[in-house]
Each structure stands twice: as structure tokens, then as C-alpha cells.
Amino acid sequence: MATVELTTENFASTIEGNDTLFIDFWAAWCGPCRMFAPVFDAASEKYTDVTFAKLDTEAQGEIAAALEIQSIPTLMAFRGGVLVYREAGAMNASGFDQLVDAVKALDLEEVRAQAKEAQERHDAEHAQASEN
């Protein structure tokens, strides 16, 4: 499967519309990004049940800034629309395969339940802080 190019127009819908998604934040001038690109592309061919997307931080600077991307490459993984992994730095093929397998193995309902609980805690803390 080819990688999806992310833009402001499709960023949110790509996250929301895929059960398992990996995003590579990169730039053309970045040496480690160019080294990681073949690993990412090979995984996109190997794992046809997973969506792989790339975001050019130079062309999509607004998204990169909003997500506070400070080092590239940065890799994010989403399961059921929930961010489950974020790390800067390139990975070798075996390490990336292990990560893909681990993210795929996460129970989707459990991930969503944990995200809901975390959001409820955050909302309660925010409400309490507003009262004080």
C-alpha cells in the first residue's frame, strides 16, 4: 500500500478514519529522514492492513507547529484515532516491525476506553481548577 501524503485538508480525517495509522513527520533536507524513508515505505508494502502516512513538516508547518514537532523524523502511531506512540528519531526495519506489530496488537476497545477515562479526568481537573 502506498503512503498517504498528509495535508491540512486530510489530516484529521486520516486519523479518525483508520484503525491503525503510522505518521512519519519528515523534511527533504533531513538526513535521518531520508534514511528512515525506505524502512517506512517497505513497512507500508508489508502491512497492508495498516495505513501509513507522511507529513512534510516544511510544506505543512502549521500542523507540525500545532503538534510541537521539534525533531525529525518524528513517528506517531494512532489506534482507533487515539495517539498511542510518539517518538523522534529514525528506526531500523526490525525495530519498526516490532513497533507496528505491538500497535496492531493493542485492543481497540481498551485503547478507546482508556482515552475516554483520561479525557474525563482531564475535564474534571480543568473544571476544578476553574472553580478555584
C-alpha positions as CSV (number, residue, x, y, z in Angstrom):
1,M,0.0,0.0,0.0
2,A,1.3,3.4,-0.9
3,T,1.8,6.0,1.8
4,V,-0.8,8.8,2.2
5,E,0.5,12.4,1.9
6,L,-1.0,14.4,4.8
7,T,-2.1,18.0,4.4
8,T,-4.3,20.3,6.5
9,E,-7.2,19.1,4.3
10,N,-6.9,15.4,5.2
11,F,-5.0,15.3,8.4
12,A,-7.9,14.9,10.9
13,S,-10.0,12.6,8.6
14,T,-7.0,10.3,8.1
15,I,-6.5,9.9,11.9
16,E,-10.2,9.4,12.5
17,G,-10.8,7.1,9.5
18,N,-8.2,4.5,10.2
19,D,-8.0,1.8,12.9
20,T,-4.2,1.7,12.8
21,L,-2.2,4.6,11.5
22,F,1.5,5.5,11.4
23,I,2.6,9.0,10.5
24,D,6.2,9.9,9.6
25,F,6.9,13.6,10.1
26,W,9.9,14.4,7.8
27,A,11.6,17.1,5.7
28,A,13.6,16.7,2.4
29,W,16.7,18.3,4.0
30,C,16.8,15.9,6.9
31,G,19.4,13.1,6.5
32,P,17.9,10.7,9.2
33,C,14.5,11.3,7.5
34,R,16.0,10.1,4.1
35,M,17.5,7.1,5.9
36,F,14.2,6.1,7.5
37,A,12.0,6.7,4.4
38,P,12.8,3.3,2.8
39,V,12.1,1.5,6.1
40,F,8.7,3.3,6.3
41,D,7.9,2.6,2.7
42,A,8.8,-1.1,3.0
43,A,6.5,-1.4,6.0
44,S,3.7,0.2,4.1
45,E,4.0,-2.6,1.5
46,K,4.3,-5.3,4.1
47,Y,1.5,-4.3,6.4
48,T,-1.5,-3.9,4.0
49,D,-3.9,-3.7,6.9
50,V,-2.3,-0.6,8.4
51,T,-2.3,2.9,7.0
52,F,1.0,4.7,6.6
53,A,1.1,8.5,6.1
54,K,3.8,11.1,5.7
55,L,3.7,14.7,6.6
56,D,6.3,17.1,5.1
57,T,7.0,19.5,8.0
58,E,8.2,22.2,5.7
59,A,5.1,22.1,3.5
60,Q,2.7,21.6,6.4
61,G,4.4,23.8,9.0
62,E,1.1,24.8,10.7
63,I,0.4,21.1,11.6
64,A,3.9,20.5,12.7
65,A,3.9,23.6,14.9
66,A,0.5,22.7,16.4
67,L,1.8,19.2,17.3
68,E,5.0,20.7,18.6
69,I,7.2,18.7,16.3
70,Q,10.7,19.8,17.3
71,S,12.9,17.0,15.9
72,I,12.5,15.0,12.8
73,P,11.9,12.4,11.9
74,T,9.1,12.0,14.4
75,L,6.9,9.0,14.3
76,M,3.4,8.8,15.6
77,A,1.1,5.9,15.8
78,F,-2.7,6.0,16.3
79,R,-5.0,3.2,17.2
80,G,-8.7,3.9,16.8
81,G,-7.9,7.6,16.5
82,V,-6.0,7.7,19.8
83,L,-2.3,8.6,19.9
84,V,-0.5,5.5,21.3
85,Y,3.1,6.2,20.3
86,R,5.2,9.3,19.6
87,E,9.0,9.4,19.4
88,A,11.6,11.4,17.5
89,G,14.4,9.6,15.7
90,A,14.9,7.1,12.9
91,M,14.3,3.3,13.4
92,N,15.8,0.3,11.7
93,A,13.5,-2.2,9.9
94,S,13.3,-4.8,12.7
95,G,12.6,-2.2,15.3
96,F,9.9,-0.6,13.2
97,D,8.4,-4.1,12.5
98,Q,8.2,-4.7,16.3
99,L,6.5,-1.4,16.8
100,V,4.0,-2.0,14.1
101,D,3.2,-5.4,15.5
102,A,2.8,-4.0,19.0
103,V,0.5,-1.2,18.0
104,K,-1.6,-3.6,15.9
105,A,-1.9,-5.9,18.9
106,L,-3.4,-3.2,21.1
107,D,-7.1,-3.9,21.9
108,L,-9.0,-1.2,20.1
109,E,-11.8,-1.0,22.6
110,E,-9.4,-0.9,25.6
111,V,-7.5,2.0,23.9
112,R,-10.7,3.9,23.4
113,A,-11.9,3.3,27.0
114,Q,-8.5,4.4,28.4
115,A,-8.6,7.5,26.2
116,K,-12.2,8.3,27.4
117,E,-11.1,7.9,31.1
118,A,-8.1,10.2,30.6
119,Q,-10.3,12.8,28.9
120,E,-12.8,12.6,31.8
121,R,-10.0,13.1,34.3
122,H,-8.6,16.0,32.4
123,D,-12.0,17.6,32.1
124,A,-12.7,17.2,35.9
125,E,-9.3,18.7,36.7
126,H,-9.9,21.6,34.4
127,A,-13.3,22.2,35.9
128,Q,-11.9,22.1,39.4
129,A,-9.1,24.5,38.5
130,S,-11.7,26.9,37.0
131,E,-13.6,26.9,40.3
132,N,-10.6,27.9,42.3
